Amino acid sequence: MRQLNPDEADLWARVMATVKPLRAVATPVRPVAPPPPTAAAAAKPTKASKALTRAMATRAPAPQPLVASPPPRQNTLDGSWDKRLTRGIVNPDASLDLHGHTLSSAYAMLDDGLGRAIARGDRVLLLVTGKPPRPESERPHARGAIRAAIADWLAASRHADAIAAVRGAHPRHGGQGALYIVLRKGR
């Protein structure tokens, strides 16, 4: 790898000063002290360095976000809940069957059903969606359109804050064709 000449090293240092790292990593920073420019190098800057210097001078500062969004709530349950769901011990408080519906009617039923379950204080809702698309199928899927859309619907739902977790159902409750929606306790 070739070494940077003094003009390039100076330009690189200025560019790096404007970059914000994606994550904070403690790395030692070695200051690059370029040797003093010679009279010939100072008199003839390269075209590339002129263009980059001009671009950096006219660059507007990046806009800052107005309000920091709160971190998303974790989609986790404690070990006992997961164990009970995996074994099929939990009996759902209510079930919602979306079989045979169009995407728009299924979304409306899901939204309405979640609202009613939350109002009743239910903890576990069994959502019957039908089996997911086969791995070898191509989009648009011949089956499983509702199942494929459920994760996006729940994340964008007005009830998203009330959902503690979504897990696959036990075979006695529908297996691959159903999901458990675990709702948070009402406060």
C-alpha positions as CSV (number, residue, x, y, z in Angstrom):
1,M,0.0,0.0,0.0
2,R,1.4,3.4,-1.0
3,Q,2.0,6.1,1.5
4,L,-0.1,9.3,1.3
5,N,1.8,12.4,0.2
6,P,1.6,15.5,2.6
7,D,-1.3,17.1,0.7
8,E,-3.3,13.8,0.7
9,A,-2.6,13.2,4.4
10,D,-3.7,16.7,5.3
11,L,-6.9,16.3,3.2
12,W,-7.6,12.9,4.7
13,A,-7.2,14.3,8.2
14,R,-9.7,17.0,7.5
15,V,-12.2,14.5,6.0
16,M,-11.9,12.2,8.9
17,A,-12.6,15.1,11.3
18,T,-16.0,15.5,9.7
19,V,-17.0,11.8,10.0
20,K,-19.2,10.5,12.8
21,P,-18.5,6.9,13.7
22,L,-21.4,4.4,13.6
23,R,-20.5,3.1,17.0
24,A,-18.0,4.2,19.6
25,V,-14.9,2.1,19.6
26,A,-12.0,2.9,21.7
27,T,-9.1,3.0,19.3
28,P,-5.9,4.9,19.8
29,V,-5.7,7.9,17.5
30,R,-2.3,8.5,16.0
31,P,-1.9,12.1,15.0
32,V,-0.4,12.3,11.5
33,A,2.1,15.1,11.4
34,P,2.8,15.8,7.8
35,P,6.3,17.1,7.0
36,P,6.4,20.8,6.2
37,P,5.4,21.3,2.6
38,T,8.1,22.2,0.2
39,A,7.9,25.4,-1.8
40,A,7.1,23.5,-5.0
41,A,4.2,21.4,-3.4
42,A,2.7,24.5,-1.8
43,A,2.7,26.4,-5.1
44,K,0.9,23.6,-7.1
45,P,-2.0,21.9,-5.4
46,T,-3.4,19.0,-7.4
47,K,-6.8,19.2,-9.1
48,A,-8.2,16.5,-6.8
49,S,-7.2,18.3,-3.6
50,K,-8.6,21.6,-4.9
51,A,-12.0,19.9,-5.8
52,L,-12.2,18.2,-2.4
53,T,-11.2,21.3,-0.5
54,R,-13.9,23.3,-2.4
55,A,-16.5,20.6,-1.7
56,M,-15.7,20.5,2.0
57,A,-15.9,24.3,2.2
58,T,-19.3,24.4,0.6
59,R,-20.8,21.4,2.4
60,A,-23.7,22.2,4.7
61,P,-23.6,20.7,8.2
62,A,-25.7,17.6,8.6
63,P,-29.2,18.3,10.1
64,Q,-29.5,17.1,13.7
65,P,-32.6,15.1,14.7
66,L,-35.1,17.3,16.6
67,V,-36.2,14.7,19.1
68,A,-34.4,11.4,19.9
69,S,-36.9,8.6,19.5
70,P,-37.2,6.3,22.6
71,P,-35.6,2.9,22.3
72,P,-38.0,0.2,21.1
73,R,-39.4,-2.0,23.8
74,Q,-37.8,-5.4,24.0
75,N,-39.8,-8.3,22.5
76,T,-38.8,-10.8,25.2
77,L,-40.4,-12.9,27.8
78,D,-39.0,-14.5,30.9
79,G,-37.9,-18.1,30.7
80,S,-41.0,-19.5,32.4
81,W,-43.3,-17.9,29.8
82,D,-41.2,-19.2,26.9
83,K,-41.1,-22.7,28.4
84,R,-44.9,-22.8,28.9
85,L,-45.6,-21.5,25.4
86,T,-43.1,-24.0,23.9
87,R,-44.7,-26.9,25.7
88,G,-48.3,-25.8,24.8
89,I,-49.2,-25.5,28.5
90,V,-50.6,-21.9,28.1
91,N,-54.3,-21.8,27.1
92,P,-55.0,-18.7,25.0
93,D,-57.6,-16.3,26.4
94,A,-59.0,-15.6,23.0
95,S,-58.4,-16.7,19.4
96,L,-58.7,-14.8,16.1
97,D,-59.0,-16.7,12.9
98,L,-57.9,-14.9,9.7
99,H,-58.4,-17.8,7.3
100,G,-60.2,-16.9,4.1
101,H,-59.9,-13.2,4.4
102,T,-58.4,-10.7,2.1
103,L,-55.3,-8.7,3.3
104,S,-57.4,-5.6,4.0
105,S,-60.2,-7.5,5.9
106,A,-57.6,-9.5,7.8
107,Y,-55.8,-6.4,8.9
108,A,-59.1,-4.8,10.1
109,M,-60.0,-8.0,12.0
110,L,-56.5,-8.1,13.6
111,D,-56.7,-4.5,14.7
112,D,-60.2,-4.9,16.1
113,G,-59.4,-8.2,17.8
114,L,-56.3,-6.8,19.4
115,G,-58.3,-3.8,20.7
116,R,-61.0,-6.1,22.2
117,A,-58.4,-8.4,23.8
118,I,-56.5,-5.5,25.4
119,A,-59.8,-4.0,26.7
120,R,-60.7,-7.3,28.3
121,G,-57.3,-7.7,29.9
122,D,-56.4,-10.8,28.0
123,R,-52.7,-12.0,28.2
124,V,-52.5,-14.5,25.3
125,L,-54.2,-14.2,22.0
126,L,-54.1,-17.1,19.5
127,L,-53.8,-15.8,16.0
128,V,-54.6,-18.3,13.3
129,T,-53.1,-17.2,10.0
130,G,-52.6,-20.3,8.0
131,K,-49.3,-21.9,7.2
132,P,-46.4,-19.8,6.0
133,P,-45.3,-19.9,2.4
134,R,-43.1,-22.7,1.3
135,P,-39.4,-21.9,1.2
136,E,-39.2,-22.7,-2.5
137,S,-42.1,-20.6,-3.5
138,E,-41.5,-17.3,-5.3
139,R,-43.2,-14.0,-4.6
140,P,-46.1,-13.3,-4.8
141,H,-46.7,-16.4,-2.7
142,A,-49.5,-18.8,-3.6
143,R,-50.3,-19.1,0.1
144,G,-49.3,-17.4,3.3
145,A,-49.8,-13.7,2.3
146,I,-51.5,-12.9,5.6
147,R,-48.8,-14.8,7.6
148,A,-46.1,-13.0,5.7
149,A,-47.6,-9.6,6.6
150,I,-48.4,-10.2,10.3
151,A,-45.0,-9.0,11.6
152,D,-45.2,-5.7,9.8
153,W,-48.8,-5.2,10.8
154,L,-48.1,-5.8,14.5
155,A,-45.0,-3.5,14.4
156,A,-47.0,-0.7,12.8
157,S,-50.2,-1.3,14.8
158,R,-51.6,1.2,17.2
159,H,-51.4,-1.6,19.8
160,A,-47.7,-2.3,19.3
161,D,-46.8,-1.0,22.8
162,A,-49.3,-3.5,24.3
163,I,-47.6,-6.5,22.7
164,A,-45.0,-8.2,24.8
165,A,-44.0,-10.9,22.3
166,V,-45.1,-13.0,19.4
167,R,-44.2,-16.7,19.3
168,G,-45.1,-19.6,17.1
169,A,-48.0,-21.7,18.4
170,H,-47.7,-25.3,19.8
171,P,-49.0,-28.0,17.5
172,R,-52.1,-28.5,19.6
173,H,-53.0,-24.8,19.0
174,G,-52.3,-24.8,15.3
175,G,-48.5,-25.2,15.0
176,Q,-47.0,-23.4,12.0
177,G,-50.4,-22.0,11.0
178,A,-50.9,-20.0,14.2
179,L,-49.1,-17.5,16.5
180,Y,-49.3,-16.6,20.1
181,I,-49.5,-12.9,20.7
182,V,-48.6,-12.2,24.4
183,L,-50.0,-8.9,25.6
184,R,-48.5,-6.8,28.4
185,K,-50.3,-6.6,31.7
186,G,-52.6,-3.6,31.9
187,R,-51.4,-0.9,34.4
